[in-house]
Amino acid sequence: MTCSLSCAECHAETDVFERRWGAFLTDDEYEPAGVAILCPACAEREFGAPRRRNRSDTE
Ligand SMILES: [Zn+2]
C-alpha cells in the first residue's frame, strides 16, 4: 500500500514523507478554511521561511 502526498498548490507528489512537507491551515478570503498539504517550496512561499513566521521581523 502506497502512501503518497500531493501538494495542494503545485501538485508535486512525493511518496516519502519528507520532513518539511506539512499540513497547513488555510484560512483566507479566497478559500474555505481547511487543511492543505504543501510541499516545502509552496509552504515557504505561502507562509514564509521556516523559523521566520513573524512578518514584522522580516519587513
Ligand atoms: Zn508545492
N, CA, C, O and the ligand as a Tripos MOL2 file, in Angstrom:
@<TRIPOS>MOLECULE
protein
  237   235    60     0     0
PROTEIN
NO_CHARGES

@<TRIPOS>ATOM
      1 N           0.8490   -1.1980    0.0000 N.3       1 MET1
      2 CA          0.0000    0.0000    0.0000 C.3       1 MET1
      3 C           0.8800    1.2410    0.0000 C.2       1 MET1
      4 O           1.7540    1.4100    0.8510 O.2       1 MET1
      5 N           0.6330    2.0830   -0.9530 N.am      2 THR2
      6 CA          1.4320    3.2910   -1.0310 C.3       2 THR2
      7 C           0.7410    4.4180   -0.2850 C.2       2 THR2
      8 O          -0.4790    4.4460   -0.1260 O.2       2 THR2
      9 N           1.5470    5.3170    0.1490 N.am      3 CYS3
     10 CA          1.0100    6.4820    0.8410 C.3       3 CYS3
     11 C           1.7210    7.6940    0.2670 C.2       3 CYS3
     12 O           2.8260    8.0420    0.6830 O.2       3 CYS3
     13 N           1.0730    8.3240   -0.6880 N.am      4 SER4
     14 CA          1.7190    9.4600   -1.3200 C.3       4 SER4
     15 C           1.0460   10.7580   -0.9220 C.2       4 SER4
     16 O          -0.1350   10.8020   -0.5790 O.2       4 SER4
     17 N           1.8280   11.7930   -0.9800 N.am      5 LEU5
     18 CA          1.3240   13.1300   -0.6840 C.3       5 LEU5
     19 C           1.3080   13.9230   -1.9780 C.2       5 LEU5
     20 O           2.1570   13.7380   -2.8500 O.2       5 LEU5
     21 N           0.3500   14.7900   -2.0850 N.am      6 SER6
     22 CA          0.2760   15.6700   -3.2340 C.3       6 SER6
     23 C           0.1320   17.0970   -2.7440 C.2       6 SER6
     24 O          -0.7250   17.4040   -1.9160 O.2       6 SER6
     25 N           0.9770   17.9540   -3.2660 N.am      7 CYS7
     26 CA          0.9460   19.3450   -2.8560 C.3       7 CYS7
     27 C          -0.3230   20.0220   -3.3450 C.2       7 CYS7
     28 O          -0.6970   19.8810   -4.5100 O.2       7 CYS7
     29 N          -0.9790   20.7480   -2.4670 N.am      8 ALA8
     30 CA         -2.2270   21.4110   -2.8250 C.3       8 ALA8
     31 C          -2.0070   22.5750   -3.7840 C.2       8 ALA8
     32 O          -2.9390   22.9940   -4.4710 O.2       8 ALA8
     33 N          -0.8000   23.0970   -3.8370 N.am      9 GLU9
     34 CA         -0.5320   24.2580   -4.6740 C.3       9 GLU9
     35 C           0.0080   23.8680   -6.0430 C.2       9 GLU9
     36 O          -0.5410   24.2880   -7.0610 O.2       9 GLU9
     37 N           1.0540   23.0860   -6.0860 N.am     10 CYS10
     38 CA          1.7250   22.8100   -7.3570 C.3      10 CYS10
     39 C           1.5480   21.3660   -7.7850 C.2      10 CYS10
     40 O           2.0230   20.9730   -8.8510 O.2      10 CYS10
     41 N           0.8790   20.5830   -6.9810 N.am     11 HIS11
     42 CA          0.5650   19.1960   -7.2930 C.3      11 HIS11
     43 C           1.7960   18.3180   -7.4280 C.2      11 HIS11
     44 O           1.7440   17.2420   -8.0240 O.2      11 HIS11
     45 N           2.8860   18.7770   -6.8770 N.am     12 ALA12
     46 CA          4.0420   17.8970   -6.7750 C.3      12 ALA12
     47 C           3.6670   16.7260   -5.8780 C.2      12 ALA12
     48 O           2.8700   16.8600   -4.9490 O.2      12 ALA12
     49 N           4.2490   15.5990   -6.1730 N.am     13 GLU13
     50 CA          3.9400   14.4370   -5.3600 C.3      13 GLU13
     51 C           5.1990   13.8600   -4.7530 C.2      13 GLU13
     52 O           6.2940   13.9860   -5.3000 O.2      13 GLU13
     53 N           5.0210   13.2360   -3.6340 N.am     14 THR14
     54 CA          6.1250   12.5220   -3.0190 C.3      14 THR14
     55 C           5.5740   11.2560   -2.3980 C.2      14 THR14
     56 O           4.4450   11.2280   -1.9070 O.2      14 THR14
     57 N           6.3590   10.2370   -2.4230 N.am     15 ASP15
     58 CA          5.9350    9.0260   -1.7230 C.3      15 ASP15
     59 C           6.7760    8.8130   -0.4710 C.2      15 ASP15
     60 O           6.6830    7.7940    0.2130 O.2      15 ASP15
     61 N           7.5890    9.8040   -0.2090 N.am     16 VAL16
     62 CA          8.3660    9.7790    1.0210 C.3      16 VAL16
     63 C           7.9840   11.0220    1.8120 C.2      16 VAL16
     64 O           8.0250   12.1420    1.3030 O.2      16 VAL16
     65 N           7.6250   10.8050    3.0270 N.am     17 PHE17
     66 CA          7.2220   11.9570    3.8160 C.3      17 PHE17
     67 C           8.4480   12.6950    4.2920 C.2      17 PHE17
     68 O           9.0230   12.3870    5.3360 O.2      17 PHE17
     69 N           8.8410   13.6880    3.4940 N.am     18 GLU18
     70 CA          9.9890   14.4830    3.8780 C.3      18 GLU18
     71 C           9.6220   15.4160    5.0100 C.2      18 GLU18
     72 O           8.4660   15.8120    5.1620 O.2      18 GLU18
     73 N          10.5860   15.7490    5.7720 N.am     19 ARG19
     74 CA         10.3130   16.4960    6.9890 C.3      19 ARG19
     75 C           9.5960   17.8100    6.7510 C.2      19 ARG19
     76 O           8.7590   18.2170    7.5560 O.2      19 ARG19
     77 N           9.9140   18.4690    5.6650 N.am     20 ARG20
     78 CA          9.4010   19.8320    5.5170 C.3      20 ARG20
     79 C           8.0370   19.8800    4.8320 C.2      20 ARG20
     80 O           7.4040   20.9330    4.7620 O.2      20 ARG20
     81 N           7.5940   18.7310    4.3290 N.am     21 TRP21
     82 CA          6.2040   18.7080    3.9030 C.3      21 TRP21
     83 C           5.3360   18.8490    5.1370 C.2      21 TRP21
     84 O           5.7140   18.4140    6.2240 O.2      21 TRP21
     85 N           4.1860   19.4510    4.9710 N.am     22 GLY22
     86 CA          3.3710   19.6010    6.1570 C.3      22 GLY22
     87 C           1.9280   19.9250    5.8140 C.2      22 GLY22
     88 O           1.5930   20.2500    4.6750 O.2      22 GLY22
     89 N           1.1110   19.8300    6.8040 N.am     23 ALA23
     90 CA         -0.2880   20.2090    6.6730 C.3      23 ALA23
     91 C          -0.4600   21.5910    7.2960 C.2      23 ALA23
     92 O          -0.0840   21.8330    8.4430 O.2      23 ALA23
     93 N          -1.0370   22.4790    6.5050 N.am     24 PHE24
     94 CA         -1.1690   23.8510    6.9700 C.3      24 PHE24
     95 C          -2.6310   24.2510    6.9650 C.2      24 PHE24
     96 O          -3.3970   23.8590    6.0850 O.2      24 PHE24
     97 N          -2.9930   25.0100    7.9300 N.am     25 LEU25
     98 CA         -4.3440   25.5570    7.9270 C.3      25 LEU25
     99 C          -4.4320   26.6560    6.8850 C.2      25 LEU25
    100 O          -3.5930   27.5550    6.8310 O.2      25 LEU25
    101 N          -5.4550   26.5670    6.0650 N.am     26 THR26
    102 CA         -5.6970   27.6260    5.0960 C.3      26 THR26
    103 C          -6.9180   28.4000    5.5600 C.2      26 THR26
    104 O          -7.9670   27.8250    5.8500 O.2      26 THR26
    105 N          -6.7680   29.6720    5.6210 N.am     27 ASP27
    106 CA         -7.8800   30.4860    6.0880 C.3      27 ASP27
    107 C          -7.7330   31.8750    5.4820 C.2      27 ASP27
    108 O          -7.3050   32.8160    6.1490 O.2      27 ASP27
    109 N          -8.0880   31.9860    4.2310 N.am     28 ASP28
    110 CA         -8.0510   33.3000    3.6090 C.3      28 ASP28
    111 C          -9.3590   33.5540    2.8850 C.2      28 ASP28
    112 O         -10.2510   32.7060    2.8800 O.2      28 ASP28
    113 N          -9.4670   34.7120    2.2790 N.am     29 GLU29
    114 CA        -10.7570   35.1060    1.7190 C.3      29 GLU29
    115 C         -11.1060   34.3610    0.4390 C.2      29 GLU29
    116 O         -12.2500   34.4210   -0.0120 O.2      29 GLU29
    117 N         -10.1620   33.6710   -0.1450 N.am     30 TYR30
    118 CA        -10.4180   33.0060   -1.4130 C.3      30 TYR30
    119 C         -10.8010   31.5450   -1.2830 C.2      30 TYR30
    120 O         -11.3850   30.9630   -2.1970 O.2      30 TYR30
    121 N         -10.4750   30.9640   -0.1600 N.am     31 GLU31
    122 CA        -10.7190   29.5440    0.0060 C.3      31 GLU31
    123 C         -11.3930   29.2900    1.3460 C.2      31 GLU31
    124 O         -11.1820   30.0340    2.3030 O.2      31 GLU31
    125 N         -12.1840   28.2630    1.4130 N.am     32 PRO32
    126 CA        -12.7510   27.9010    2.7180 C.3      32 PRO32
    127 C         -11.6360   27.4360    3.6390 C.2      32 PRO32
    128 O         -10.6240   26.8960    3.1930 O.2      32 PRO32
    129 N         -11.8340   27.6470    4.8930 N.am     33 ALA33
    130 CA        -10.8450   27.1950    5.8570 C.3      33 ALA33
    131 C         -10.7180   25.6870    5.7830 C.2      33 ALA33
    132 O         -11.7070   24.9650    5.6520 O.2      33 ALA33
    133 N          -9.4980   25.2340    5.8680 N.am     34 GLY34
    134 CA         -9.2820   23.7940    5.7840 C.3      34 GLY34
    135 C          -7.8250   23.5000    5.9690 C.2      34 GLY34
    136 O          -7.0400   24.3560    6.3760 O.2      34 GLY34
    137 N          -7.4780   22.2770    5.6660 N.am     35 VAL35
    138 CA         -6.0950   21.8690    5.7970 C.3      35 VAL35
    139 C          -5.5630   21.5400    4.4150 C.2      35 VAL35
    140 O          -6.1860   20.7870    3.6670 O.2      35 VAL35
    141 N          -4.4240   22.0970    4.0800 N.am     36 ALA36
    142 CA         -3.7970   21.8320    2.8000 C.3      36 ALA36
    143 C          -2.4410   21.1970    3.0250 C.2      36 ALA36
    144 O          -1.6820   21.6020    3.9050 O.2      36 ALA36
    145 N          -2.1520   20.1950    2.2130 N.am     37 ILE37
    146 CA         -0.8200   19.6060    2.2320 C.3      37 ILE37
    147 C           0.0540   20.3960    1.2630 C.2      37 ILE37
    148 O          -0.2870   20.5430    0.0890 O.2      37 ILE37
    149 N           1.1570   20.8920    1.7490 N.am     38 LEU38
    150 CA          2.0320   21.6960    0.9070 C.3      38 LEU38
    151 C           3.4490   21.1370    0.9110 C.2      38 LEU38
    152 O           3.9550   20.6590    1.9260 O.2      38 LEU38
    153 N           4.0700   21.2150   -0.2670 N.am     39 CYS39
    154 CA          5.4650   20.8400   -0.3590 C.3      39 CYS39
    155 C           6.3180   21.9470    0.2750 C.2      39 CYS39
    156 O           5.8220   23.0470    0.5200 O.2      39 CYS39
    157 N           7.5610   21.6660    0.5330 N.am     40 PRO40
    158 CA          8.4120   22.6770    1.1820 C.3      40 PRO40
    159 C           8.4540   24.0000    0.4360 C.2      40 PRO40
    160 O           8.4120   25.0600    1.0610 O.2      40 PRO40
    161 N           8.5350   23.9570   -0.8800 N.am     41 ALA41
    162 CA          8.6360   25.1890   -1.6600 C.3      41 ALA41
    163 C           7.3760   26.0280   -1.5350 C.2      41 ALA41
    164 O           7.4480   27.2410   -1.3380 O.2      41 ALA41
    165 N           6.2340   25.3890   -1.6480 N.am     42 CYS42
    166 CA          4.9820   26.1230   -1.5570 C.3      42 CYS42
    167 C           4.7190   26.5840   -0.1310 C.2      42 CYS42
    168 O           4.1920   27.6760    0.0820 O.2      42 CYS42
    169 N           5.0710   25.7860    0.8120 N.am     43 ALA43
    170 CA          4.8800   26.1870    2.2010 C.3      43 ALA43
    171 C           5.6850   27.4390    2.4990 C.2      43 ALA43
    172 O           5.2290   28.3400    3.2040 O.2      43 ALA43
    173 N           6.8840   27.4780    1.9520 N.am     44 GLU44
    174 CA          7.7230   28.6460    2.1960 C.3      44 GLU44
    175 C           7.1650   29.8740    1.4910 C.2      44 GLU44
    176 O           7.1920   30.9790    2.0330 O.2      44 GLU44
    177 N           6.6590   29.6710    0.2740 N.am     45 ARG45
    178 CA          6.1140   30.7980   -0.4640 C.3      45 ARG45
    179 C           4.8400   31.3180    0.2020 C.2      45 ARG45
    180 O           4.6100   32.5250    0.2750 O.2      45 ARG45
    181 N           4.0340   30.4050    0.6760 N.am     46 GLU46
    182 CA          2.7610   30.8000    1.2560 C.3      46 GLU46
    183 C           2.8870   31.3500    2.6580 C.2      46 GLU46
    184 O           2.1960   32.2960    3.0360 O.2      46 GLU46
    185 N           3.7580   30.7600    3.4080 N.am     47 PHE47
    186 CA          3.7840   31.0790    4.8330 C.3      47 PHE47
    187 C           5.1090   31.6430    5.3020 C.2      47 PHE47
    188 O           5.2740   31.9530    6.4820 O.2      47 PHE47
    189 N           6.0500   31.7760    4.3900 N.am     48 GLY48
    190 CA          7.3310   32.3200    4.7860 C.3      48 GLY48
    191 C           8.3020   31.2220    5.1610 C.2      48 GLY48
    192 O           7.9160   30.0780    5.3980 O.2      48 GLY48
    193 N           9.5430   31.5860    5.2090 N.am     49 ALA49
    194 CA         10.5690   30.6150    5.5240 C.3      49 ALA49
    195 C          10.3800   30.0960    6.9390 C.2      49 ALA49
    196 O           9.8890   30.8070    7.8160 O.2      49 ALA49
    197 N          10.7760   28.8550    7.1480 N.am     50 PRO50
    198 CA         10.6990   28.2970    8.4960 C.3      50 PRO50
    199 C          11.4490   29.1640    9.4950 C.2      50 PRO50
    200 O          12.4950   29.7330    9.1850 O.2      50 PRO50
    201 N          10.9120   29.2510   10.6610 N.am     51 ARG51
    202 CA         11.5070   29.9980   11.7670 C.3      51 ARG51
    203 C          11.4640   31.4980   11.5320 C.2      51 ARG51
    204 O          12.0670   32.2570   12.2900 O.2      51 ARG51
    205 N          10.7590   31.9400   10.4910 N.am     52 ARG52
    206 CA         10.5940   33.3730   10.2950 C.3      52 ARG52
    207 C           9.1270   33.6590   10.0170 C.2      52 ARG52
    208 O           8.7810   34.2920    9.0190 O.2      52 ARG52
    209 N           8.3000   33.2020   10.8810 N.am     53 ARG53
    210 CA          6.8680   33.3350   10.6480 C.3      53 ARG53
    211 C           6.3420   34.6980   11.0700 C.2      53 ARG53
    212 O           5.2210   35.0770   10.7310 O.2      53 ARG53
    213 N           7.1450   35.4120   11.7970 N.am     54 ASN54
    214 CA          6.7020   36.7140   12.2560 C.3      54 ASN54
    215 C           7.0410   37.7620   11.1990 C.2      54 ASN54
    216 O           8.2070   38.1150   11.0250 O.2      54 ASN54
    217 N           6.0470   38.2470   10.5080 N.am     55 ARG55
    218 CA          6.2950   39.1700    9.4030 C.3      55 ARG55
    219 C           6.9950   40.4390    9.8510 C.2      55 ARG55
    220 O           7.8470   40.9670    9.1350 O.2      55 ARG55
    221 N           6.6510   40.9190   11.0030 N.am     56 SER56
    222 CA          7.2480   42.1640   11.4540 C.3      56 SER56
    223 C           8.7490   42.0000   11.6660 C.2      56 SER56
    224 O           9.4850   42.9790   11.7830 O.2      56 SER56
    225 N           9.1810   40.7670   11.7110 N.am     57 ASP57
    226 CA         10.5860   40.5010   11.9180 C.3      57 ASP57
    227 C          11.3700   40.5260   10.6180 C.2      57 ASP57
    228 O          12.5980   40.6160   10.6340 O.2      57 ASP57
    229 N          10.6650   40.4450    9.4830 N.am     58 THR58
    230 CA         11.3550   40.3300    8.2090 C.3      58 THR58
    231 C          11.1480   41.5420    7.3090 C.2      58 THR58
    232 O          11.7990   41.6520    6.2700 O.2      58 THR58
    233 N          10.2790   42.4290    7.6770 N.am     59 GLU59
    234 CA          9.9990   43.5690    6.7990 C.3      59 GLU59
    235 C          10.4750   44.8830    7.4030 C.2      59 GLU59
    236 O          10.3150   45.9380    6.7900 O.2      59 GLU59
    237 ZN          4.0650   22.6860   -3.9870 Zn       60 ZN60
@<TRIPOS>BOND
     1     1     2 1
     2     2     3 1
     3     3     4 2
     4     3     5 am
     5     5     6 1
     6     6     7 1
     7     7     8 2
     8     7     9 am
     9     9    10 1
    10    10    11 1
    11    11    12 2
    12    11    13 am
    13    13    14 1
    14    14    15 1
    15    15    16 2
    16    15    17 am
    17    17    18 1
    18    18    19 1
    19    19    20 2
    20    19    21 am
    21    21    22 1
    22    22    23 1
    23    23    24 2
    24    23    25 am
    25    25    26 1
    26    26    27 1
    27    27    28 2
    28    27    29 am
    29    29    30 1
    30    30    31 1
    31    31    32 2
    32    31    33 am
    33    33    34 1
    34    34    35 1
    35    35    36 2
    36    35    37 am
    37    37    38 1
    38    38    39 1
    39    39    40 2
    40    39    41 am
    41    41    42 1
    42    42    43 1
    43    43    44 2
    44    43    45 am
    45    45    46 1
    46    46    47 1
    47    47    48 2
    48    47    49 am
    49    49    50 1
    50    50    51 1
    51    51    52 2
    52    51    53 am
    53    53    54 1
    54    54    55 1
    55    55    56 2
    56    55    57 am
    57    57    58 1
    58    58    59 1
    59    59    60 2
    60    59    61 am
    61    61    62 1
    62    62    63 1
    63    63    64 2
    64    63    65 am
    65    65    66 1
    66    66    67 1
    67    67    68 2
    68    67    69 am
    69    69    70 1
    70    70    71 1
    71    71    72 2
    72    71    73 am
    73    73    74 1
    74    74    75 1
    75    75    76 2
    76    75    77 am
    77    77    78 1
    78    78    79 1
    79    79    80 2
    80    79    81 am
    81    81    82 1
    82    82    83 1
    83    83    84 2
    84    83    85 am
    85    85    86 1
    86    86    87 1
    87    87    88 2
    88    87    89 am
    89    89    90 1
    90    90    91 1
    91    91    92 2
    92    91    93 am
    93    93    94 1
    94    94    95 1
    95    95    96 2
    96    95    97 am
    97    97    98 1
    98    98    99 1
    99    99   100 2
   100    99   101 am
   101   101   102 1
   102   102   103 1
   103   103   104 2
   104   103   105 am
   105   105   106 1
   106   106   107 1
   107   107   108 2
   108   107   109 am
   109   109   110 1
   110   110   111 1
   111   111   112 2
   112   111   113 am
   113   113   114 1
   114   114   115 1
   115   115   116 2
   116   115   117 am
   117   117   118 1
   118   118   119 1
   119   119   120 2
   120   119   121 am
   121   121   122 1
   122   122   123 1
   123   123   124 2
   124   123   125 am
   125   125   126 1
   126   126   127 1
   127   127   128 2
   128   127   129 am
   129   129   130 1
   130   130   131 1
   131   131   132 2
   132   131   133 am
   133   133   134 1
   134   134   135 1
   135   135   136 2
   136   135   137 am
   137   137   138 1
   138   138   139 1
   139   139   140 2
   140   139   141 am
   141   141   142 1
   142   142   143 1
   143   143   144 2
   144   143   145 am
   145   145   146 1
   146   146   147 1
   147   147   148 2
   148   147   149 am
   149   149   150 1
   150   150   151 1
   151   151   152 2
   152   151   153 am
   153   153   154 1
   154   154   155 1
   155   155   156 2
   156   155   157 am
   157   157   158 1
   158   158   159 1
   159   159   160 2
   160   159   161 am
   161   161   162 1
   162   162   163 1
   163   163   164 2
   164   163   165 am
   165   165   166 1
   166   166   167 1
   167   167   168 2
   168   167   169 am
   169   169   170 1
   170   170   171 1
   171   171   172 2
   172   171   173 am
   173   173   174 1
   174   174   175 1
   175   175   176 2
   176   175   177 am
   177   177   178 1
   178   178   179 1
   179   179   180 2
   180   179   181 am
   181   181   182 1
   182   182   183 1
   183   183   184 2
   184   183   185 am
   185   185   186 1
   186   186   187 1
   187   187   188 2
   188   187   189 am
   189   189   190 1
   190   190   191 1
   191   191   192 2
   192   191   193 am
   193   193   194 1
   194   194   195 1
   195   195   196 2
   196   195   197 am
   197   197   198 1
   198   198   199 1
   199   199   200 2
   200   199   201 am
   201   201   202 1
   202   202   203 1
   203   203   204 2
   204   203   205 am
   205   205   206 1
   206   206   207 1
   207   207   208 2
   208   207   209 am
   209   209   210 1
   210   210   211 1
   211   211   212 2
   212   211   213 am
   213   213   214 1
   214   214   215 1
   215   215   216 2
   216   215   217 am
   217   217   218 1
   218   218   219 1
   219   219   220 2
   220   219   221 am
   221   221   222 1
   222   222   223 1
   223   223   224 2
   224   223   225 am
   225   225   226 1
   226   226   227 1
   227   227   228 2
   228   227   229 am
   229   229   230 1
   230   230   231 1
   231   231   232 2
   232   231   233 am
   233   233   234 1
   234   234   235 1
   235   235   236 2
@<TRIPOS>SUBSTRUCTURE
     1 MET1         2 RESIDUE 1 A MET
     2 THR2         6 RESIDUE 1 A THR
     3 CYS3        10 RESIDUE 1 A CYS
     4 SER4        14 RESIDUE 1 A SER
     5 LEU5        18 RESIDUE 1 A LEU
     6 SER6        22 RESIDUE 1 A SER
     7 CYS7        26 RESIDUE 1 A CYS
     8 ALA8        30 RESIDUE 1 A ALA
     9 GLU9        34 RESIDUE 1 A GLU
    10 CYS10       38 RESIDUE 1 A CYS
    11 HIS11       42 RESIDUE 1 A HIS
    12 ALA12       46 RESIDUE 1 A ALA
    13 GLU13       50 RESIDUE 1 A GLU
    14 THR14       54 RESIDUE 1 A THR
    15 ASP15       58 RESIDUE 1 A ASP
    16 VAL16       62 RESIDUE 1 A VAL
    17 PHE17       66 RESIDUE 1 A PHE
    18 GLU18       70 RESIDUE 1 A GLU
    19 ARG19       74 RESIDUE 1 A ARG
    20 ARG20       78 RESIDUE 1 A ARG
    21 TRP21       82 RESIDUE 1 A TRP
    22 GLY22       86 RESIDUE 1 A GLY
    23 ALA23       90 RESIDUE 1 A ALA
    24 PHE24       94 RESIDUE 1 A PHE
    25 LEU25       98 RESIDUE 1 A LEU
    26 THR26      102 RESIDUE 1 A THR
    27 ASP27      106 RESIDUE 1 A ASP
    28 ASP28      110 RESIDUE 1 A ASP
    29 GLU29      114 RESIDUE 1 A GLU
    30 TYR30      118 RESIDUE 1 A TYR
    31 GLU31      122 RESIDUE 1 A GLU
    32 PRO32      126 RESIDUE 1 A PRO
    33 ALA33      130 RESIDUE 1 A ALA
    34 GLY34      134 RESIDUE 1 A GLY
    35 VAL35      138 RESIDUE 1 A VAL
    36 ALA36      142 RESIDUE 1 A ALA
    37 ILE37      146 RESIDUE 1 A ILE
    38 LEU38      150 RESIDUE 1 A LEU
    39 CYS39      154 RESIDUE 1 A CYS
    40 PRO40      158 RESIDUE 1 A PRO
    41 ALA41      162 RESIDUE 1 A ALA
    42 CYS42      166 RESIDUE 1 A CYS
    43 ALA43      170 RESIDUE 1 A ALA
    44 GLU44      174 RESIDUE 1 A GLU
    45 ARG45      178 RESIDUE 1 A ARG
    46 GLU46      182 RESIDUE 1 A GLU
    47 PHE47      186 RESIDUE 1 A PHE
    48 GLY48      190 RESIDUE 1 A GLY
    49 ALA49      194 RESIDUE 1 A ALA
    50 PRO50      198 RESIDUE 1 A PRO
    51 ARG51      202 RESIDUE 1 A ARG
    52 ARG52      206 RESIDUE 1 A ARG
    53 ARG53      210 RESIDUE 1 A ARG
    54 ASN54      214 RESIDUE 1 A ASN
    55 ARG55      218 RESIDUE 1 A ARG
    56 SER56      222 RESIDUE 1 A SER
    57 ASP57      226 RESIDUE 1 A ASP
    58 THR58      230 RESIDUE 1 A THR
    59 GLU59      234 RESIDUE 1 A GLU
    60 ZN60       237 GROUP 0 **** ****
